[in-house]
Amino acid sequence: MRFMIIVKATAVSEAGVMPDDDSVMNAMETYHEELAKAGVLLDANGLRPTSKGWRISYAGGRRTVIDGPFAETKELIAGYTLIQVRSREEAVEWARRFPAPFGENTDGEIEVRELYEPEDFEPGGVLARTHKPQAASQ
């Protein structure tokens, strides 16, 4: 089972302010090292502010590019950690150990979401094309 631990953005993270306290980065590095040692870490990274990004809007059969920044900070993501574990309970335990993303004395929030897996879908169709077994190399 794969889960994404999502770090919710704040006004400070959207301003592009990096933590000035090394303890935040050290705690995050230690946490990710523990995940890696346990063999459950798939990927992790922080995201630049939305002022450096864009969205694609789909409406009426048309695509429109909308440059950031985006106003609703509470709906934005500042970073993520992707893990693969045996159960929801294991994911909850790892999430509980997640360091306070902006420091112990600063408000913050993470959200955890399970990813869909190929077995969640009916066999055949598009998944048969996109999730073919790898051919053995010779």
Secondary structure, 3 states (H helix, E strand, C coil): CEEEEEEECCHHHHCCCCCCCHHHHHHHHHHHHHHHHCCCEEEEEECCCHHHCEEEEEECCEEEEEECCCCCHHHCEEEEEEEECCCHHHHHHHHHCCCCCCCCCCCCCEEEEECCCHHHCCCCHHHHHHCCCCCCCC
